[in-house]
Amino acid sequence: MKNPLDIARSVCDSAKTKAAWSVPQMMVLGGLAGAYVAFGGWAMTATTFDVGSVGVAKVIGGSVFSIGLILVVLAGAELFTGNCVMPLAVMAGRLPMRNVLKNWFWVYLANLLGAVLVAVLVYNTGLWRGDIGAKALAIAAGKMGLSWWEAFFRGILCNWIVVLAVWLSMSSETVIGKIWAIYFPIMVFVASGFEHSIANMYFMAMGLLLKGDPTVVAAAALPAGDLGAVSLWGYVNNLIPVTAGNIVGGVLFVAVLYFSVFKSNLVSR
């Protein structure tokens, strides 16, 4: 197991590798990450839609959803939220910030395309028919109905934990070690109800697709105001503050704080 200083050094090395990807490479790897997270989102809905206990449903959902980041880390993919730790390498003098911003832009776009693609594919399977579809629509409505401040602060807390999951995964050199390092933080963020921008790209896209099915709308029985929030504007209205919160959570509470501890070791390396 690597100690925290070694993890910080690994993060700097990883950031340099990520910044060196070509745009086509970032688009492919980013698209895969968006798809992997979306798979976790769909599985979360499919396994919790009929669980009576809210607390139990949250634990099950978080456990299943963790497959998204497990696939990203072990199979290899580029996830915007995880890459919010890259500024650590900038502060250490290993990388210019413009390279990080380039990575963020292309990876975020590719994450969006991958997440939406999986939503479209899942929709066309018809597996959502019945109560699963109603649950998926309710999830989307709940996210699109958040105020900006609620979404922003939930985004901060979410990515503080998600980036820590990535951080912890770097402490292990074994597959099982990385899986367990990822599982617990991701389970906690999902069970807590925090907001993840890339996951929301899938959940809200699925909601937009399901809103057009009268049987799903009837089964969901949402108040008119909640149903009305499921729209393209609701999609953007959620992503902007959640993405901003995710950046703050990952950059400030992980990259900046750990750099403040290991500054002399990282800059002099």
PyMOL commands that set and color helices and strands:
alter all, ss='L'
color gray80, all
select helices_A, chain A and resi 4-19+23-48+54-65+67-76+82-85+87-91+97-125+131-144+148-169+175-192+197-210+214-220+224-228+232-267
alter helices_A, ss='H'
color red, helices_A
deselect
rebuild
show_as cartoon
